[in-house]
Every structure is written in C-alpha cells, then in structure tokens.
Amino acid sequence: MQTLSSRFDQLGPLAGRSALALIFIVSGLGKLADPAATGAYIASKGLPLATLLAVLAGALEVAGGLSVALGARARWGAIALAAFLVPVTIIFHNPAGLEGMALQMEMVQVFKNLAILGGLLTVASLGAGPVSLDARFAARRGERSPA
C-alpha cells in the first residue's frame, strides 16, 4: 500500500504542471481566437507585425502549455515558456513611470510572472515527474525516467 507521501511524490508533479500550464493554454487559446484584438494591444506597445506576433504568441503558449501539462518534452516546453515570459513581462508589465493603483497592478503582474517563472524553471531543471509522457516514453525505451 502506498503511503500518502509516495502518492504525493507521484501525483504532485502532475498537479503542479497542470496548474502551471493552464494559464498558458487558456491565454494562448484566447489570442488565437481573436488575434486582431491581441494584436491591437501588442501594437499599442509599439511592436511591429502585431497580429502575426499575437498568433505566434498564442501558438507558443498553447504548445508550451500542453508540453508542460502532459509532460511531453516538458523541460523544453518549460524553457520555451520561460524565455517567452521574460520579454513579455518587461514589455507589457513594466511599472516604470506608473503611480498609485496602476503601479500596484503592474507590480502584481510582475510578481505573478516571477512566480510562474519559478515554476517553469523547476520543471526545466527537475523534469516532468513520474506521471508524464516523458516518463512513459523513457520506460518504453528501457531507460530510467528523466524525472
């Protein structure tokens, strides 16, 4: 019989990856559903090819989110999402020059993204865990699970 601790060791990474990936999957689907609206927001920050960037961002978020959630090449998915999150945070949540409630709201977004970045770096460094496609494929090849 499995102990609660061993059960958590198996299912905890799955639950954590799922929670971490959900924000990217939902956000990415939203961008893909209405790239013109997302493109208008991107253009408001002075970036060129805004609608194309919206579609690319949406595709990256969905693909990276699914990679992390399913544990399929999860390390690479986490690295891609982390690399995406850094410039997004700097460009779209820059609190410089803001005051009052606007400053507070952007700081919340910055710290939220830092927390997400921490989760992504954890997946990138430790792997997807035992309940993942990465572990299943490793077992099929007769290899030790990548974590």
C-alpha positions in Angstrom: 0.0 0.0 0.0 1.3 3.4 -1.0 1.9 6.0 1.7 0.5 9.5 1.3 4.0 10.8 0.8 4.8 8.3 -2.1 1.4 9.1 -3.7 2.1 12.8 -3.5 5.6 12.2 -5.0 3.9 10.6 -8.0 0.8 12.9 -8.4 2.2 16.2 -7.0 4.3 17.0 -10.2 1.3 16.2 -12.4 -0.9 18.6 -10.4 1.7 21.3 -10.3 2.4 21.0 -14.0 -1.3 21.1 -14.8 -1.9 24.2 -12.7 1.2 25.9 -14.1 0.3 25.1 -17.7 -3.4 26.2 -17.5 -2.7 29.9 -17.6 -0.7 29.5 -20.9 -3.2 27.2 -22.6 -6.1 29.5 -21.8 -4.2 32.7 -22.7 -2.9 31.2 -25.9 -6.4 30.0 -27.0 -7.7 33.5 -26.3 -5.0 35.0 -28.5 -5.7 32.5 -31.3 -9.5 33.1 -31.0 -9.1 36.9 -31.5 -5.7 37.7 -32.9 -6.8 41.2 -34.1 -7.7 42.3 -30.5 -4.5 40.9 -29.1 -2.6 42.4 -32.0 -4.1 45.8 -31.2 -2.8 45.6 -27.6 0.6 44.5 -28.9 0.7 47.4 -31.4 -0.2 49.8 -28.5 3.2 48.9 -27.1 4.9 50.0 -30.3 5.7 46.5 -31.6 5.6 45.8 -35.4 3.7 42.9 -37.1 1.3 42.9 -34.1 -1.3 40.4 -35.4 1.4 38.0 -36.5 3.1 38.3 -33.1 -0.3 37.6 -31.5 -0.7 34.4 -33.5 2.9 33.3 -32.8 2.5 34.0 -29.1 -0.8 32.1 -28.9 0.7 29.1 -30.7 3.7 29.1 -28.4 1.6 29.4 -25.3 -0.7 26.5 -26.3 2.1 24.3 -27.5 4.3 25.0 -24.5 1.4 24.7 -22.1 0.4 21.3 -23.5 4.0 20.2 -23.4 4.3 21.1 -19.7 0.8 19.8 -18.8 1.3 16.4 -20.5 4.9 16.1 -19.5 5.9 15.6 -23.2 9.3 17.2 -23.7 8.3 19.1 -20.6 11.8 20.6 -20.0 11.8 22.1 -23.5 8.3 23.4 -23.1 9.1 25.0 -19.8 12.3 26.6 -21.2 10.4 28.0 -24.2 7.7 29.4 -22.0 10.2 30.9 -19.6 12.1 32.5 -22.5 8.8 33.9 -23.7 7.7 35.2 -20.3 10.8 37.4 -19.6 10.4 39.8 -22.5 6.6 39.7 -22.1 7.0 40.8 -18.5 9.4 43.6 -19.4 7.4 45.0 -22.3 3.8 44.5 -21.1 4.1 44.8 -17.3 6.8 47.5 -17.0 5.9 49.6 -13.9 8.3 52.4 -14.7 6.6 55.8 -14.6 3.4 54.5 -13.1 1.9 55.6 -9.8 -0.9 54.6 -7.4 -3.2 51.7 -8.3 -1.7 51.4 -11.8 1.7 50.8 -10.3 0.3 48.3 -7.8 -1.5 46.4 -10.5 1.6 46.1 -12.7 3.7 45.0 -9.7 1.2 42.3 -9.0 1.6 41.1 -12.7 5.4 41.3 -12.4 5.5 39.2 -9.2 2.9 36.7 -10.7 5.1 36.2 -13.7 8.2 35.7 -11.4 6.3 33.0 -9.5 5.3 31.4 -12.8 8.9 31.7 -14.0 10.0 29.8 -10.8 7.6 27.0 -11.6 8.8 26.8 -15.2 12.5 26.7 -14.1 11.6 23.9 -11.6 10.1 21.8 -14.4 13.0 22.7 -16.7 15.6 21.6 -14.0 13.8 18.6 -12.4 11.7 17.3 -15.3 8.1 16.3 -15.6 8.0 13.6 -12.8 6.8 10.0 -12.8 3.3 10.6 -14.2 4.1 12.1 -17.6 4.6 11.2 -21.2 8.3 11.7 -20.8 8.5 9.0 -18.1 6.2 6.7 -20.2 8.4 7.1 -23.3 11.6 6.5 -21.2 10.1 3.3 -19.7 9.2 2.1 -23.2 12.7 2.6 -24.4 14.0 0.8 -21.3 15.6 4.0 -19.9 15.5 5.4 -16.5 12.8 8.1 -16.3 14.3 11.6 -16.9 12.5 12.6 -13.7 
